[in-house]
Amino acid sequence: MISVSKLLCGLAAEGDGLRYGDPSEPDQIRERRQRRPVVVWNVTRRCNLSCVHCYAAADQEPAAGEFSTAEAKRFLTDLADFGVPVVLFSGGEPLVRDDIAELVAHAADIGLRPVLSTNGTLLTRDRAAQLREAGLAYAGVSVDGLAETNDAFRGEDGAFDAAVEGIEAALEAGLKTGLRYTVTERTVDDMEDVVELLCSVGVDRFCFYHLDYGGRAADAQAADLSAEERRRVVHRLCDLTRERHAAGEEIETLLVGNYADAAYLVEYARAELGETAAARVYEYLKRNGGDPAGRRVADVDYRGDVHLTQFWQGYALGNVRDRPFGDIWTDTNPLLERLRDRTPHLSGKCADCRYRGVCGGGSPLRSLAVHGDPFAPDPQCYLTAAERRRDPPAPDDRQPAD
């Protein structure tokens, strides 16, 4: 995740310690940059919706192989023993599991930070209160446009209204709640209206995801943005965040899934805020280190298979029913080793890009899907040739900001 609000507006947030090793206020999840990955756990493959872009290719029918409650608690204890800082309960739709509040409570009790990714349609007031009582730290609710757009994208009439009601229920229960929004050609025109609506409801955290090419999203590539459109929407999100902050609204805005955004934020800061600000942004993003696949993020699916990210379901490192998660994550694996030291393996325009230290070559899954090589250039890169050749701002050469 790339925090636009942190980098351009100086807004401190709980995740800064994880992303940048920055223990500023408010209280951090971790005061030092993480040594263990955040784990996305697909607690079920079942979902009440049928979204076009579902990376898990979720189904409305139950799937064989899901963890029992007892197995799930043992797995969470395994993660805590390894030092995992955050577990994200995902799916499918995690709220279809009757024991989800019990699992959240167990995670919180053993020192994991439990967060939730949900479509929001099953997030009733009673459910929200139970999750808050269990110790849930955050609920990210997926909404991909206003009613007509969202419902078509998610395959269910009324999904938008139900999701907004779920957001209201979560906020009423005292849960920190944010928006998860996937930006595509089908959804982008509604983006600002959704932000406006949810700001009025009380949401102050907005995560904008680029489309990754896994699961059903692999079949949705035709709906992806062009390079020009992507550049324009990222620029608009930067402007929108600064406009809101200038108006006294401290919204947290994050870009997720395309680390060309990191380079572009440096270029944006240069143009809009000056060389001093650009140097500061660049230093933070160097600490972040680019695409997190195989390093700062891991995924465990409903059967226990360990993946490099939640989107990369087609490749497994091992299964936690056979070995502890920590043993799998630290085991010798040629692909994992190359991902953790990927700069020497980057090819094409990425190989000599001056921003490869803050991007890491982008999404290896998208590169694999399009080029057959995870170290080929990310097809979503929208930087110009001049930007790729430009020297990043150096801290010792900073000039006064405009």
C-alpha positions as CSV (number, residue, x, y, z in Angstrom):
1,M,0.0,0.0,0.0
2,I,1.1,3.5,-0.8
3,S,-0.2,6.2,1.5
4,V,-1.0,9.3,-0.6
5,S,-2.2,11.2,2.4
6,K,1.0,10.4,4.4
7,L,3.4,11.2,1.6
8,L,1.7,14.4,0.2
9,C,-0.1,15.7,3.3
10,G,1.9,14.4,6.2
11,L,-1.1,12.5,7.7
12,A,0.2,9.9,10.2
13,A,-1.6,6.6,10.3
14,E,-1.4,3.3,12.2
15,G,0.2,1.5,9.2
16,D,3.2,3.8,8.9
17,G,5.4,1.6,11.1
18,L,4.7,-1.3,8.8
19,R,5.1,0.5,5.5
20,Y,8.0,3.0,6.3
21,G,9.4,2.1,9.7
22,D,8.0,5.5,10.9
23,P,6.8,5.4,14.5
24,S,5.0,8.7,14.4
25,E,1.6,9.4,16.0
26,P,-0.9,7.8,16.3
27,D,0.1,4.6,17.9
28,Q,1.7,2.2,15.5
29,I,0.9,-1.4,14.6
30,R,4.7,-1.9,14.8
31,E,7.3,0.7,15.7
32,R,9.8,-0.9,13.4
33,R,9.4,-2.0,9.8
34,Q,8.0,-5.5,9.8
35,R,10.1,-8.7,9.8
36,R,7.2,-11.0,9.1
37,P,4.5,-10.7,6.5
38,V,1.0,-9.5,6.9
39,V,-1.1,-12.6,6.2
40,V,-4.3,-12.5,4.1
41,W,-6.3,-15.6,5.1
42,N,-9.1,-16.7,2.8
43,V,-11.2,-18.3,5.5
44,T,-13.8,-19.5,3.0
45,R,-14.3,-19.8,-0.8
46,R,-18.0,-19.2,-0.3
47,C,-19.5,-15.8,-1.1
48,N,-23.0,-14.4,-1.4
49,L,-22.0,-12.3,-4.5
50,S,-20.4,-13.1,-7.8
51,C,-18.0,-10.3,-8.5
52,V,-16.4,-9.9,-11.9
53,H,-12.9,-9.3,-10.5
54,C,-12.8,-11.9,-7.7
55,Y,-9.2,-13.1,-7.4
56,A,-10.4,-16.1,-5.4
57,A,-13.0,-17.1,-8.0
58,A,-15.5,-17.5,-5.1
59,D,-18.6,-19.6,-5.4
60,Q,-22.0,-19.4,-3.6
61,E,-21.8,-23.1,-2.7
62,P,-19.6,-24.4,0.2
63,A,-16.2,-25.8,-0.8
64,A,-14.6,-28.9,0.6
65,G,-11.5,-28.5,2.7
66,E,-12.3,-25.4,4.8
67,F,-10.7,-25.3,8.3
68,S,-12.9,-26.3,11.2
69,T,-13.0,-23.8,14.1
70,A,-10.4,-25.9,16.0
71,E,-8.1,-26.1,13.0
72,A,-8.5,-22.3,12.4
73,K,-7.5,-21.5,15.9
74,R,-4.4,-23.7,15.7
75,F,-3.5,-22.0,12.5
76,L,-3.9,-18.5,14.0
77,T,-1.7,-19.6,16.9
78,D,0.9,-20.7,14.4
79,L,0.9,-17.3,12.8
80,A,1.3,-15.6,16.2
81,D,4.2,-17.8,17.2
82,F,6.0,-16.8,14.0
83,G,5.5,-13.2,14.7
84,V,3.0,-12.2,12.0
85,P,1.8,-8.7,12.9
86,V,-1.6,-8.6,11.1
87,V,-4.0,-11.2,9.8
88,L,-6.6,-10.1,7.3
89,F,-9.8,-12.3,7.3
90,S,-10.9,-12.5,3.7
91,G,-12.7,-14.9,1.4
92,G,-14.9,-15.4,-0.5
93,E,-17.0,-13.5,2.0
94,P,-15.7,-14.2,5.6
95,L,-19.0,-13.3,7.2
96,V,-20.6,-16.4,5.8
97,R,-18.7,-18.3,8.5
98,D,-20.7,-18.5,11.7
99,D,-17.6,-18.6,13.8
100,I,-15.9,-15.5,12.4
101,A,-16.3,-13.5,15.6
102,E,-14.9,-16.4,17.6
103,L,-11.8,-16.5,15.3
104,V,-11.3,-12.8,15.5
105,A,-11.4,-12.9,19.3
106,H,-8.9,-15.7,19.3
107,A,-6.6,-13.8,17.0
108,A,-6.8,-10.7,19.2
109,D,-6.2,-12.7,22.4
110,I,-3.0,-14.2,21.1
111,G,-1.5,-10.9,19.9
112,L,-2.4,-10.8,16.2
113,R,-4.1,-7.6,14.8
114,P,-7.3,-8.9,13.2
115,V,-8.7,-7.0,10.3
116,L,-11.5,-7.8,7.9
117,S,-12.1,-7.6,4.1
118,T,-15.8,-7.9,3.3
119,N,-18.4,-6.9,0.7
120,G,-20.4,-5.4,3.6
121,T,-23.8,-6.9,2.6
122,L,-23.9,-9.2,5.6
123,L,-22.5,-6.7,8.1
124,T,-25.6,-6.1,10.2
125,R,-25.6,-4.0,13.4
126,D,-25.6,-7.2,15.6
127,R,-22.7,-8.6,13.6
128,A,-20.7,-5.4,13.7
129,A,-21.2,-5.1,17.4
130,Q,-20.0,-8.8,17.9
131,L,-16.9,-8.2,15.8
132,R,-16.1,-5.0,17.7
133,E,-16.5,-6.8,21.0
134,A,-14.3,-9.6,19.7
135,G,-11.4,-7.2,19.0
136,L,-11.6,-6.5,15.3
137,A,-9.3,-3.6,14.6
138,Y,-10.6,-2.6,11.1
139,A,-13.2,-3.5,8.5
140,G,-12.5,-2.8,4.8
141,V,-15.7,-2.8,2.8
142,S,-15.6,-3.3,-0.9
143,V,-17.7,-0.9,-3.0
144,D,-16.9,-0.4,-6.7
145,G,-19.1,2.4,-7.8
146,L,-22.6,3.8,-7.2
147,A,-25.6,1.5,-7.1
148,E,-25.9,0.7,-10.8
149,T,-22.2,0.2,-11.4
150,N,-21.5,-1.6,-8.2
151,D,-24.4,-4.0,-8.5
152,A,-23.5,-4.9,-12.1
153,F,-19.9,-5.4,-11.2
154,R,-20.8,-7.5,-8.2
155,G,-23.6,-9.5,-9.7
156,E,-26.4,-8.7,-7.3
157,D,-29.1,-6.1,-7.3
158,G,-29.2,-4.2,-4.0
159,A,-25.5,-5.0,-3.2
160,F,-24.6,-1.3,-3.1
161,D,-27.4,-0.3,-0.6
162,A,-26.6,-3.3,1.6
163,A,-22.9,-2.4,1.6
164,V,-23.6,1.2,2.6
165,E,-25.9,-0.1,5.4
166,G,-23.0,-2.4,6.5
167,I,-20.6,0.5,6.6
168,E,-23.1,2.5,8.7
169,A,-23.5,-0.4,11.0
170,A,-19.8,-0.8,11.5
171,L,-19.3,2.9,12.2
172,E,-22.2,2.9,14.6
173,A,-20.5,0.0,16.5
174,G,-17.3,2.0,16.8
175,L,-15.3,0.0,14.2
176,K,-12.7,1.7,12.2
177,T,-14.0,1.3,8.7
178,G,-12.7,2.0,5.2
179,L,-13.5,1.7,1.5
180,R,-11.9,-0.8,-0.8
181,Y,-12.4,0.2,-4.5
182,T,-11.0,-1.5,-7.6
183,V,-10.4,1.1,-10.3
184,T,-11.4,-0.2,-13.8
185,E,-12.9,1.3,-16.9
186,R,-16.3,0.1,-15.6
187,T,-16.0,1.8,-12.2
188,V,-13.7,4.8,-12.6
189,D,-16.4,7.3,-13.5
190,D,-18.2,6.8,-10.1
191,M,-15.0,7.1,-8.0
192,E,-15.3,10.7,-6.8
193,D,-19.1,10.4,-6.1
194,V,-18.5,7.3,-4.0
195,V,-15.8,9.2,-2.0
196,E,-18.2,12.1,-1.5
197,L,-21.0,9.8,-0.4
198,L,-18.9,7.8,2.1
199,C,-17.3,10.9,3.5
200,S,-20.8,12.1,4.3
201,V,-21.5,8.8,6.0
202,G,-18.3,9.1,8.1
203,V,-15.7,7.0,6.3
204,D,-12.2,8.6,6.3
205,R,-10.1,5.8,4.8
206,F,-10.1,5.0,1.1
207,C,-8.1,2.2,-0.5
208,F,-7.9,2.3,-4.3
209,Y,-6.9,-1.0,-5.9
210,H,-5.5,-1.6,-9.3
211,L,-6.8,-4.7,-11.1
212,D,-4.5,-7.7,-10.6
213,Y,-4.8,-10.6,-13.0
214,G,-5.7,-13.5,-10.8
215,G,-8.9,-15.6,-10.5
216,R,-11.8,-14.1,-12.4
217,A,-9.9,-10.9,-12.7
218,A,-7.7,-12.6,-15.3
219,D,-10.7,-12.7,-17.5
220,A,-11.5,-9.0,-16.8
221,Q,-8.3,-7.6,-18.3
222,A,-10.3,-6.0,-21.1
223,A,-11.9,-3.7,-18.5
224,D,-8.6,-2.5,-17.2
225,L,-7.5,1.1,-17.7
226,S,-5.2,2.3,-20.4
227,A,-1.8,3.8,-19.3
228,E,-3.2,7.3,-20.0
229,E,-6.3,6.7,-18.0
230,R,-4.4,5.2,-15.1
231,R,-2.0,8.1,-15.0
232,R,-5.0,10.5,-15.0
233,V,-6.9,8.7,-12.2
234,V,-3.8,8.5,-10.0
235,H,-3.1,12.2,-10.6
236,R,-6.7,13.0,-9.7
237,L,-6.5,11.0,-6.5
238,C,-3.5,13.0,-5.5
239,D,-5.3,16.2,-6.2
240,L,-8.4,15.0,-4.4
241,T,-6.5,14.0,-1.3
242,R,-4.8,17.4,-1.1
243,E,-8.1,19.3,-1.7
244,R,-9.8,17.4,1.1
245,H,-6.9,18.0,3.5
246,A,-6.8,21.7,2.5
247,A,-10.5,21.8,3.4
248,G,-9.8,20.3,6.9
249,E,-10.9,16.7,6.1
250,E,-8.1,14.4,7.1
251,I,-9.0,11.5,4.9
252,E,-6.5,8.6,4.5
253,T,-6.0,7.7,0.9
254,L,-4.0,4.7,-0.2
255,L,-3.1,3.3,-3.6
256,V,-2.7,-0.5,-3.8
257,G,-1.4,-3.0,-6.3
258,N,0.7,-1.0,-8.8
259,Y,4.1,0.3,-7.7
260,A,4.5,2.5,-10.7
261,D,2.3,4.7,-8.4
262,A,5.3,5.1,-6.1
263,A,7.5,6.6,-8.9
264,Y,4.6,8.8,-10.0
265,L,4.1,10.2,-6.5
266,V,7.7,11.4,-6.5
267,E,7.1,13.0,-9.9
268,Y,3.9,14.5,-8.7
269,A,5.6,15.9,-5.6
270,R,8.3,17.4,-7.7
271,A,5.8,19.2,-9.9
272,E,3.4,20.3,-7.3
273,L,5.4,20.6,-4.0
274,G,9.0,21.1,-5.0
275,E,12.2,19.2,-4.8
276,T,12.4,19.0,-1.0
277,A,9.0,17.3,-0.8
278,A,9.9,15.0,-3.6
279,A,13.1,13.9,-1.8
280,R,11.1,13.2,1.4
281,V,8.5,11.2,-0.6
282,Y,11.3,9.2,-2.3
283,E,13.0,8.4,1.0
284,Y,9.8,7.0,2.5
285,L,9.1,4.9,-0.6
286,K,12.6,3.5,-0.6
287,R,12.0,2.2,2.9
288,N,8.7,0.7,1.7
289,G,10.7,-1.2,-1.0
290,G,8.1,-1.7,-3.8
291,D,5.8,-4.6,-4.6
292,P,5.4,-6.8,-1.6
293,A,4.9,-10.2,-3.2
294,G,6.9,-12.9,-1.4
295,R,8.2,-10.4,1.2
296,R,5.8,-8.2,3.2
297,V,2.5,-10.0,2.3
298,A,1.5,-13.7,2.2
299,D,-1.7,-15.5,1.6
300,V,-3.2,-18.7,3.0
301,D,-6.3,-20.0,1.2
302,Y,-9.3,-21.8,2.7
303,R,-7.5,-25.2,2.2
304,G,-4.3,-24.1,3.9
305,D,-2.1,-23.5,0.8
306,V,0.4,-20.7,1.2
307,H,0.6,-18.2,-1.7
308,L,2.9,-15.3,-2.5
309,T,0.0,-12.8,-2.4
310,Q,-3.8,-13.2,-2.2
311,F,-4.0,-12.5,-6.0
312,W,-1.5,-15.2,-7.0
313,Q,-3.6,-18.3,-6.2
314,G,-2.1,-20.4,-9.0
315,Y,1.2,-21.0,-7.2
316,A,1.6,-22.5,-3.7
317,L,4.7,-22.7,-1.5
318,G,3.3,-25.4,0.7
319,N,0.3,-26.2,3.0
320,V,0.0,-25.3,6.7
321,R,-1.8,-28.6,7.4
322,D,1.6,-30.2,6.6
323,R,4.1,-27.8,8.0
324,P,4.0,-24.6,10.1
325,F,3.6,-21.4,8.2
326,G,6.9,-20.1,9.4
327,D,8.8,-23.1,8.0
328,I,7.1,-22.7,4.7
329,W,7.8,-19.0,4.5
330,T,11.5,-19.3,5.4
331,D,12.2,-22.4,3.4
332,T,14.4,-22.4,0.3
333,N,12.4,-21.7,-2.8
334,P,14.0,-20.4,-6.0
335,L,11.1,-18.2,-7.0
336,L,10.7,-16.8,-3.5
337,E,14.5,-16.1,-3.3
338,R,14.4,-14.2,-6.6
339,L,11.3,-12.2,-5.6
340,R,13.1,-11.1,-2.4
341,D,16.1,-9.9,-4.4
342,R,14.4,-9.1,-7.6
343,T,16.3,-6.1,-9.0
344,P,19.0,-8.3,-10.7
345,H,16.3,-10.3,-12.4
346,L,14.2,-7.4,-13.8
347,S,14.2,-7.2,-17.6
348,G,13.1,-4.9,-20.4
349,K,12.5,-1.3,-19.4
350,C,12.5,-2.2,-15.7
351,A,16.1,-3.3,-15.7
352,D,17.6,0.2,-16.0
353,C,14.6,2.3,-14.6
354,R,15.9,4.8,-12.1
355,Y,12.8,4.1,-10.0
356,R,13.2,0.3,-9.7
357,G,14.2,0.8,-6.0
358,V,10.8,2.1,-5.1
359,C,8.8,0.0,-7.5
360,G,10.5,-3.4,-7.6
361,G,9.3,-4.1,-11.1
362,G,5.6,-3.9,-10.2
363,S,3.3,-6.9,-10.0
364,P,5.0,-10.2,-10.9
365,L,1.6,-11.8,-11.3
366,R,0.5,-9.3,-14.0
367,S,3.9,-9.7,-15.7
368,L,3.5,-13.5,-15.6
369,A,-0.1,-13.3,-16.9
370,V,0.8,-11.1,-19.9
371,H,4.4,-12.0,-20.7
372,G,4.9,-15.4,-19.1
373,D,7.7,-14.1,-17.0
374,P,7.2,-12.6,-13.5
375,F,10.3,-10.4,-13.9
376,A,9.2,-8.8,-17.2
377,P,7.8,-5.3,-17.1
378,D,4.4,-4.8,-15.4
379,P,1.9,-4.2,-18.2
380,Q,0.3,-1.5,-15.9
381,C,3.4,0.7,-15.8
382,Y,2.4,4.1,-17.1
383,L,5.7,6.0,-16.5
384,T,7.2,7.8,-19.5
385,A,10.6,7.0,-20.9
386,A,11.8,10.4,-19.6
387,E,10.6,9.6,-16.1
388,R,12.2,6.2,-16.1
389,R,15.6,7.8,-17.0
390,R,15.3,10.8,-14.6
391,D,17.5,10.7,-11.5
392,P,15.4,10.4,-8.3
393,P,15.7,13.4,-5.9
394,A,18.8,13.1,-3.6
395,P,18.4,14.1,0.1
396,D,21.6,16.0,0.1
397,D,20.6,18.1,-3.0
398,R,17.3,19.3,-1.6
399,Q,16.1,22.8,-2.7
400,P,13.6,24.9,-0.8
401,A,10.0,23.9,-1.7
402,D,8.0,26.3,-3.9
